[in-house]
Amino acid sequence: MTDRIKKNMHVLRELFYLKVHGLMVFRFDFFAPFFVDGSLFLIQLLAFHAIYSNVDMIGSWGKGEMVLYIGTFSLINALNMTFFFFGVSSVSVGGN
């Protein structure tokens, strides 16, 4: 069981290394996702600020809970894209 976990961690570490190494070749490709995700986060904050300027709470959620929710979602989404999507999308599928 622990050998399997070690093997899976090694694969994830290699995918992360390949992703970072490939992106650092072209610095724009490395920094562009940070800019895009940061911009999306700011737009979401501005949208919820506009909503919460008219109401105090939505259900039982105040402004602080909503900011925490947006930040947590953005962090989990960024980790997902870093470790899984970009690394897996560059793996070639046999045949050609």
Distance bins in CASP14 RR format, pairs under 12 A and 6 or more apart:
PFRMAT RR
TARGET T0000
AUTHOR 0000-0000-0000
RMODE 2
METHOD distances of the structure
MODEL  1
1 7 0 0 0 0 0 1 0 0 0 0 0
1 8 0 0 0 0 0 1 0 0 0 0 0
2 8 0 0 0 0 0 1 0 0 0 0 0
2 9 0 0 0 0 0 1 0 0 0 0 0
3 9 0 0 0 0 0 1 0 0 0 0 0
3 10 0 0 0 0 0 1 0 0 0 0 0
4 10 0 0 0 0 0 1 0 0 0 0 0
4 11 0 0 0 0 0 1 0 0 0 0 0
5 11 0 0 0 0 0 1 0 0 0 0 0
5 12 0 0 0 0 0 1 0 0 0 0 0
6 12 0 0 0 0 0 1 0 0 0 0 0
6 13 0 0 0 0 0 1 0 0 0 0 0
7 13 0 0 0 0 0 1 0 0 0 0 0
7 14 0 0 0 0 0 1 0 0 0 0 0
8 14 0 0 0 0 0 1 0 0 0 0 0
8 15 0 0 0 0 0 1 0 0 0 0 0
8 83 0 0 0 0 0 1 0 0 0 0 0
9 15 0 0 0 0 0 1 0 0 0 0 0
9 16 0 0 0 0 0 1 0 0 0 0 0
9 83 0 0 0 0 0 1 0 0 0 0 0
10 16 0 0 0 0 0 1 0 0 0 0 0
10 17 0 0 0 0 0 1 0 0 0 0 0
11 17 0 0 0 0 0 1 0 0 0 0 0
11 18 0 0 0 0 0 1 0 0 0 0 0
11 83 0 0 0 0 0 1 0 0 0 0 0
11 84 0 0 0 0 0 1 0 0 0 0 0
11 87 0 0 0 0 0 1 0 0 0 0 0
11 88 0 0 0 0 0 1 0 0 0 0 0
11 91 0 0 0 0 0 1 0 0 0 0 0
12 18 0 0 0 0 0 1 0 0 0 0 0
12 19 0 0 0 0 0 1 0 0 0 0 0
12 79 0 0 0 0 0 1 0 0 0 0 0
12 82 0 0 0 0 0 1 0 0 0 0 0
12 83 1 0 0 1 0 0 0 0 0 0 0
12 84 0 0 0 0 1 0 0 0 0 0 0
12 87 0 0 0 0 1 0 0 0 0 0 0
12 88 0 0 0 0 0 1 0 0 0 0 0
13 19 0 0 0 0 0 1 0 0 0 0 0
13 20 0 0 0 0 0 1 0 0 0 0 0
13 83 0 0 0 0 1 0 0 0 0 0 0
13 87 0 0 0 0 0 1 0 0 0 0 0
14 20 0 0 0 0 0 1 0 0 0 0 0
14 21 0 0 0 0 0 1 0 0 0 0 0
14 83 0 0 0 0 0 1 0 0 0 0 0
14 87 0 0 0 0 1 0 0 0 0 0 0
14 90 0 0 0 0 0 1 0 0 0 0 0
14 91 0 0 0 0 0 1 0 0 0 0 0
15 21 0 0 0 0 0 1 0 0 0 0 0
15 22 0 0 0 0 0 1 0 0 0 0 0
15 82 0 0 0 0 1 0 0 0 0 0 0
15 83 1 0 0 1 0 0 0 0 0 0 0
15 84 0 0 0 0 1 0 0 0 0 0 0
15 85 0 0 0 0 0 1 0 0 0 0 0
15 86 0 0 0 0 1 0 0 0 0 0 0
15 87 1 0 1 0 0 0 0 0 0 0 0
15 88 1 0 0 1 0 0 0 0 0 0 0
15 89 0 0 0 0 0 1 0 0 0 0 0
15 90 0 0 0 0 1 0 0 0 0 0 0
15 91 0 0 0 0 1 0 0 0 0 0 0
16 22 0 0 0 0 0 1 0 0 0 0 0
16 23 0 0 0 0 0 1 0 0 0 0 0
16 79 0 0 0 0 0 1 0 0 0 0 0
16 82 1 0 0 1 0 0 0 0 0 0 0
16 83 1 0 0 1 0 0 0 0 0 0 0
16 84 0 0 0 0 0 1 0 0 0 0 0
16 86 0 0 0 0 1 0 0 0 0 0 0
16 87 0 0 0 0 1 0 0 0 0 0 0
16 88 0 0 0 0 0 1 0 0 0 0 0
17 23 0 0 0 0 0 1 0 0 0 0 0
17 24 0 0 0 0 0 1 0 0 0 0 0
17 82 0 0 0 0 0 1 0 0 0 0 0
17 83 0 0 0 0 0 1 0 0 0 0 0
17 87 0 0 0 0 0 1 0 0 0 0 0
18 24 0 0 0 0 0 1 0 0 0 0 0
18 25 0 0 0 0 0 1 0 0 0 0 0
18 82 0 0 0 0 0 1 0 0 0 0 0
18 83 0 0 0 0 0 1 0 0 0 0 0
18 86 0 0 0 0 1 0 0 0 0 0 0
18 87 1 0 0 1 0 0 0 0 0 0 0
18 88 0 0 0 0 0 1 0 0 0 0 0
18 89 0 0 0 0 0 1 0 0 0 0 0
18 90 1 0 0 1 0 0 0 0 0 0 0
18 91 0 0 0 0 1 0 0 0 0 0 0
19 25 0 0 0 0 0 1 0 0 0 0 0
19 29 0 0 0 0 0 1 0 0 0 0 0
19 30 0 0 0 0 1 0 0 0 0 0 0
19 33 0 0 0 0 0 1 0 0 0 0 0
19 81 0 0 0 0 1 0 0 0 0 0 0
19 82 1 0 0 1 0 0 0 0 0 0 0
19 83 0 0 0 0 1 0 0 0 0 0 0
19 84 0 0 0 0 0 1 0 0 0 0 0
19 85 0 0 0 0 1 0 0 0 0 0 0
19 86 1 0 1 0 0 0 0 0 0 0 0
19 87 1 0 1 0 0 0 0 0 0 0 0
19 88 0 0 0 0 1 0 0 0 0 0 0
19 89 0 0 0 0 1 0 0 0 0 0 0
19 90 1 0 0 1 0 0 0 0 0 0 0
19 91 0 0 0 0 0 1 0 0 0 0 0
20 27 0 0 0 0 0 1 0 0 0 0 0
20 29 0 0 0 0 0 1 0 0 0 0 0
20 30 1 0 0 1 0 0 0 0 0 0 0
20 33 0 0 0 0 0 1 0 0 0 0 0
20 82 0 0 0 0 1 0 0 0 0 0 0
20 83 0 0 0 0 0 1 0 0 0 0 0
20 86 0 0 0 0 1 0 0 0 0 0 0
20 87 0 0 0 0 0 1 0 0 0 0 0
21 29 0 0 0 0 0 1 0 0 0 0 0
21 30 0 0 0 0 0 1 0 0 0 0 0
21 87 0 0 0 0 0 1 0 0 0 0 0
21 90 0 0 0 0 0 1 0 0 0 0 0
22 29 1 0 0 1 0 0 0 0 0 0 0
22 30 0 0 0 0 1 0 0 0 0 0 0
22 86 0 0 0 0 1 0 0 0 0 0 0
22 87 0 0 0 0 0 1 0 0 0 0 0
22 90 0 0 0 0 1 0 0 0 0 0 0
23 29 1 0 1 0 0 0 0 0 0 0 0
23 30 1 0 1 0 0 0 0 0 0 0 0
23 31 0 0 0 0 1 0 0 0 0 0 0
23 32 0 0 0 0 1 0 0 0 0 0 0
23 33 0 0 0 0 1 0 0 0 0 0 0
23 34 0 0 0 0 0 1 0 0 0 0 0
23 82 0 0 0 0 0 1 0 0 0 0 0
23 86 0 0 0 0 1 0 0 0 0 0 0
23 87 0 0 0 0 0 1 0 0 0 0 0
23 90 0 0 0 0 0 1 0 0 0 0 0
24 30 1 0 1 0 0 0 0 0 0 0 0
24 31 0 0 0 0 0 1 0 0 0 0 0
26 32 0 0 0 0 1 0 0 0 0 0 0
27 34 0 0 0 0 0 1 0 0 0 0 0
28 34 0 0 0 0 0 1 0 0 0 0 0
28 35 0 0 0 0 1 0 0 0 0 0 0
28 36 0 0 0 0 0 1 0 0 0 0 0
29 35 0 0 0 0 0 1 0 0 0 0 0
29 36 0 0 0 0 0 1 0 0 0 0 0
29 86 0 0 0 0 0 1 0 0 0 0 0
30 82 0 0 0 0 0 1 0 0 0 0 0
30 86 0 0 0 0 0 1 0 0 0 0 0
31 37 0 0 0 0 0 1 0 0 0 0 0
31 38 0 0 0 0 0 1 0 0 0 0 0
32 38 0 0 0 0 0 1 0 0 0 0 0
32 39 0 0 0 0 0 1 0 0 0 0 0
33 39 0 0 0 0 0 1 0 0 0 0 0
33 40 0 0 0 0 0 1 0 0 0 0 0
33 74 0 0 0 0 0 1 0 0 0 0 0
33 77 0 0 0 0 0 1 0 0 0 0 0
33 78 1 0 0 1 0 0 0 0 0 0 0
33 81 1 0 0 1 0 0 0 0 0 0 0
33 82 0 0 0 0 1 0 0 0 0 0 0
33 85 0 0 0 0 0 1 0 0 0 0 0
33 86 0 0 0 0 1 0 0 0 0 0 0
34 40 0 0 0 0 0 1 0 0 0 0 0
34 41 0 0 0 0 0 1 0 0 0 0 0
34 74 0 0 0 0 0 1 0 0 0 0 0
34 78 0 0 0 0 1 0 0 0 0 0 0
34 81 0 0 0 0 0 1 0 0 0 0 0
34 82 0 0 0 0 0 1 0 0 0 0 0
35 41 0 0 0 0 0 1 0 0 0 0 0
35 42 0 0 0 0 0 1 0 0 0 0 0
36 42 0 0 0 0 0 1 0 0 0 0 0
36 43 0 0 0 0 0 1 0 0 0 0 0
36 74 0 0 0 0 0 1 0 0 0 0 0
36 77 0 0 0 0 0 1 0 0 0 0 0
36 78 0 0 0 0 0 1 0 0 0 0 0
36 81 0 0 0 0 0 1 0 0 0 0 0
37 43 0 0 0 0 0 1 0 0 0 0 0
37 44 0 0 0 0 0 1 0 0 0 0 0
37 70 0 0 0 0 0 1 0 0 0 0 0
37 71 0 0 0 0 0 1 0 0 0 0 0
37 73 0 0 0 0 0 1 0 0 0 0 0
37 74 1 0 0 1 0 0 0 0 0 0 0
37 75 0 0 0 0 1 0 0 0 0 0 0
37 76 0 0 0 0 0 1 0 0 0 0 0
37 77 1 0 0 1 0 0 0 0 0 0 0
37 78 1 0 1 0 0 0 0 0 0 0 0
37 79 0 0 0 0 0 1 0 0 0 0 0
37 80 0 0 0 0 0 1 0 0 0 0 0
37 81 0 0 0 0 1 0 0 0 0 0 0
37 82 0 0 0 0 0 1 0 0 0 0 0
38 44 0 0 0 0 1 0 0 0 0 0 0
38 45 0 0 0 0 1 0 0 0 0 0 0
38 46 0 0 0 0 0 1 0 0 0 0 0
38 70 0 0 0 0 0 1 0 0 0 0 0
38 71 0 0 0 0 0 1 0 0 0 0 0
38 74 1 0 0 1 0 0 0 0 0 0 0
38 75 0 0 0 0 0 1 0 0 0 0 0
38 77 0 0 0 0 0 1 0 0 0 0 0
38 78 0 0 0 0 1 0 0 0 0 0 0
39 45 0 0 0 0 0 1 0 0 0 0 0
39 46 0 0 0 0 0 1 0 0 0 0 0
39 74 0 0 0 0 0 1 0 0 0 0 0
40 46 0 0 0 0 0 1 0 0 0 0 0
40 47 0 0 0 0 0 1 0 0 0 0 0
40 70 0 0 0 0 1 0 0 0 0 0 0
40 71 0 0 0 0 0 1 0 0 0 0 0
40 73 0 0 0 0 0 1 0 0 0 0 0
40 74 1 0 0 1 0 0 0 0 0 0 0
40 77 0 0 0 0 1 0 0 0 0 0 0
40 78 0 0 0 0 0 1 0 0 0 0 0
40 81 0 0 0 0 0 1 0 0 0 0 0
41 47 0 0 0 0 0 1 0 0 0 0 0
41 48 0 0 0 0 0 1 0 0 0 0 0
41 67 0 0 0 0 0 1 0 0 0 0 0
41 69 0 0 0 0 0 1 0 0 0 0 0
41 70 1 0 0 1 0 0 0 0 0 0 0
41 71 1 0 0 1 0 0 0 0 0 0 0
41 72 0 0 0 0 0 1 0 0 0 0 0
41 73 0 0 0 0 1 0 0 0 0 0 0
41 74 1 0 1 0 0 0 0 0 0 0 0
41 75 0 0 0 0 1 0 0 0 0 0 0
41 77 0 0 0 0 0 1 0 0 0 0 0
41 78 0 0 0 0 1 0 0 0 0 0 0
42 48 0 0 0 0 0 1 0 0 0 0 0
42 49 0 0 0 0 0 1 0 0 0 0 0
42 67 0 0 0 0 0 1 0 0 0 0 0
42 70 0 0 0 0 0 1 0 0 0 0 0
42 71 0 0 0 0 0 1 0 0 0 0 0
42 74 0 0 0 0 0 1 0 0 0 0 0
43 49 0 0 0 0 0 1 0 0 0 0 0
43 50 0 0 0 0 0 1 0 0 0 0 0
43 70 0 0 0 0 0 1 0 0 0 0 0
43 74 0 0 0 0 0 1 0 0 0 0 0
44 50 0 0 0 0 0 1 0 0 0 0 0
44 51 0 0 0 0 0 1 0 0 0 0 0
44 66 0 0 0 0 1 0 0 0 0 0 0
44 67 0 0 0 0 1 0 0 0 0 0 0
44 69 0 0 0 0 1 0 0 0 0 0 0
44 70 1 0 1 0 0 0 0 0 0 0 0
44 71 0 0 0 0 1 0 0 0 0 0 0
44 72 0 0 0 0 0 1 0 0 0 0 0
44 73 0 0 0 0 1 0 0 0 0 0 0
44 74 1 0 0 1 0 0 0 0 0 0 0
44 77 0 0 0 0 0 1 0 0 0 0 0
45 51 0 0 0 0 0 1 0 0 0 0 0
45 52 0 0 0 0 0 1 0 0 0 0 0
45 63 0 0 0 0 1 0 0 0 0 0 0
45 64 0 0 0 0 0 1 0 0 0 0 0
45 66 0 0 0 0 1 0 0 0 0 0 0
45 67 1 0 0 1 0 0 0 0 0 0 0
45 68 0 0 0 0 0 1 0 0 0 0 0
45 69 0 0 0 0 0 1 0 0 0 0 0
45 70 1 0 0 1 0 0 0 0 0 0 0
45 71 0 0 0 0 1 0 0 0 0 0 0
45 74 0 0 0 0 0 1 0 0 0 0 0
46 52 0 0 0 0 0 1 0 0 0 0 0
46 53 0 0 0 0 0 1 0 0 0 0 0
46 67 0 0 0 0 0 1 0 0 0 0 0
46 70 0 0 0 0 0 1 0 0 0 0 0
47 53 0 0 0 0 0 1 0 0 0 0 0
47 66 0 0 0 0 0 1 0 0 0 0 0
47 67 0 0 0 0 0 1 0 0 0 0 0
47 70 0 0 0 0 1 0 0 0 0 0 0
48 54 0 0 0 0 0 1 0 0 0 0 0
48 55 0 0 0 0 0 1 0 0 0 0 0
48 58 0 0 0 0 1 0 0 0 0 0 0
48 61 0 0 0 0 0 1 0 0 0 0 0
48 62 0 0 0 0 1 0 0 0 0 0 0
48 63 1 0 0 1 0 0 0 0 0 0 0
48 64 0 0 0 0 1 0 0 0 0 0 0
48 65 0 0 0 0 0 1 0 0 0 0 0
48 66 1 0 1 0 0 0 0 0 0 0 0
48 67 1 0 0 1 0 0 0 0 0 0 0
48 68 0 0 0 0 0 1 0 0 0 0 0
48 69 0 0 0 0 1 0 0 0 0 0 0
48 70 1 0 0 1 0 0 0 0 0 0 0
48 71 0 0 0 0 0 1 0 0 0 0 0
48 73 0 0 0 0 0 1 0 0 0 0 0
49 55 0 0 0 0 0 1 0 0 0 0 0
49 63 1 0 0 1 0 0 0 0 0 0 0
49 64 0 0 0 0 0 1 0 0 0 0 0
49 66 0 0 0 0 1 0 0 0 0 0 0
49 67 0 0 0 0 1 0 0 0 0 0 0
49 70 0 0 0 0 0 1 0 0 0 0 0
50 63 0 0 0 0 0 1 0 0 0 0 0
50 66 0 0 0 0 0 1 0 0 0 0 0
51 57 0 0 0 0 0 1 0 0 0 0 0
51 58 1 0 0 1 0 0 0 0 0 0 0
51 61 0 0 0 0 0 1 0 0 0 0 0
51 62 0 0 0 0 0 1 0 0 0 0 0
51 63 0 0 0 0 1 0 0 0 0 0 0
51 66 0 0 0 0 1 0 0 0 0 0 0
51 70 0 0 0 0 0 1 0 0 0 0 0
52 58 1 0 0 1 0 0 0 0 0 0 0
52 59 0 0 0 0 0 1 0 0 0 0 0
52 61 0 0 0 0 1 0 0 0 0 0 0
52 62 1 0 0 1 0 0 0 0 0 0 0
52 63 1 0 1 0 0 0 0 0 0 0 0
52 64 0 0 0 0 1 0 0 0 0 0 0
52 65 0 0 0 0 0 1 0 0 0 0 0
52 66 1 0 0 1 0 0 0 0 0 0 0
52 67 0 0 0 0 1 0 0 0 0 0 0
52 70 0 0 0 0 0 1 0 0 0 0 0
53 63 0 0 0 0 1 0 0 0 0 0 0
54 63 0 0 0 0 0 1 0 0 0 0 0
55 61 0 0 0 0 0 1 0 0 0 0 0
55 62 0 0 0 0 1 0 0 0 0 0 0
55 63 0 0 0 0 1 0 0 0 0 0 0
55 66 0 0 0 0 0 1 0 0 0 0 0
56 62 1 0 0 1 0 0 0 0 0 0 0
56 63 0 0 0 0 1 0 0 0 0 0 0
56 64 0 0 0 0 0 1 0 0 0 0 0
56 66 0 0 0 0 0 1 0 0 0 0 0
57 63 0 0 0 0 1 0 0 0 0 0 0
57 64 0 0 0 0 0 1 0 0 0 0 0
57 65 0 0 0 0 1 0 0 0 0 0 0
57 66 0 0 0 0 1 0 0 0 0 0 0
58 64 0 0 0 0 0 1 0 0 0 0 0
58 65 0 0 0 0 1 0 0 0 0 0 0
58 66 1 0 0 1 0 0 0 0 0 0 0
58 69 0 0 0 0 0 1 0 0 0 0 0
59 65 0 0 0 0 1 0 0 0 0 0 0
59 66 0 0 0 0 0 1 0 0 0 0 0
60 66 0 0 0 0 0 1 0 0 0 0 0
61 67 0 0 0 0 0 1 0 0 0 0 0
61 68 0 0 0 0 1 0 0 0 0 0 0
61 69 1 0 0 1 0 0 0 0 0 0 0
61 70 0 0 0 0 0 1 0 0 0 0 0
62 68 0 0 0 0 1 0 0 0 0 0 0
62 69 0 0 0 0 0 1 0 0 0 0 0
63 69 0 0 0 0 0 1 0 0 0 0 0
63 70 0 0 0 0 0 1 0 0 0 0 0
64 70 0 0 0 0 1 0 0 0 0 0 0
64 71 0 0 0 0 0 1 0 0 0 0 0
64 72 0 0 0 0 0 1 0 0 0 0 0
65 71 0 0 0 0 0 1 0 0 0 0 0
65 72 0 0 0 0 0 1 0 0 0 0 0
66 72 0 0 0 0 0 1 0 0 0 0 0
66 73 0 0 0 0 0 1 0 0 0 0 0
67 73 0 0 0 0 0 1 0 0 0 0 0
67 74 0 0 0 0 0 1 0 0 0 0 0
68 74 0 0 0 0 0 1 0 0 0 0 0
68 75 0 0 0 0 0 1 0 0 0 0 0
69 75 0 0 0 0 0 1 0 0 0 0 0
69 76 0 0 0 0 0 1 0 0 0 0 0
70 76 0 0 0 0 0 1 0 0 0 0 0
70 77 0 0 0 0 0 1 0 0 0 0 0
71 77 0 0 0 0 1 0 0 0 0 0 0
71 78 0 0 0 0 1 0 0 0 0 0 0
72 78 0 0 0 0 0 1 0 0 0 0 0
72 79 0 0 0 0 0 1 0 0 0 0 0
73 79 0 0 0 0 0 1 0 0 0 0 0
73 80 0 0 0 0 0 1 0 0 0 0 0
74 80 0 0 0 0 0 1 0 0 0 0 0
74 81 0 0 0 0 0 1 0 0 0 0 0
75 81 0 0 0 0 0 1 0 0 0 0 0
75 82 0 0 0 0 0 1 0 0 0 0 0
76 82 0 0 0 0 0 1 0 0 0 0 0
76 83 0 0 0 0 0 1 0 0 0 0 0
76 84 0 0 0 0 0 1 0 0 0 0 0
77 83 0 0 0 0 0 1 0 0 0 0 0
77 84 0 0 0 0 0 1 0 0 0 0 0
77 85 0 0 0 0 1 0 0 0 0 0 0
78 84 0 0 0 0 0 1 0 0 0 0 0
78 85 0 0 0 0 0 1 0 0 0 0 0
78 86 0 0 0 0 0 1 0 0 0 0 0
79 85 0 0 0 0 0 1 0 0 0 0 0
79 86 0 0 0 0 0 1 0 0 0 0 0
80 86 0 0 0 0 1 0 0 0 0 0 0
80 87 0 0 0 0 0 1 0 0 0 0 0
80 88 0 0 0 0 0 1 0 0 0 0 0
81 87 0 0 0 0 1 0 0 0 0 0 0
81 88 0 0 0 0 0 1 0 0 0 0 0
81 89 0 0 0 0 1 0 0 0 0 0 0
82 88 0 0 0 0 0 1 0 0 0 0 0
84 90 0 0 0 0 0 1 0 0 0 0 0
84 91 0 0 0 0 0 1 0 0 0 0 0
85 91 0 0 0 0 0 1 0 0 0 0 0
END
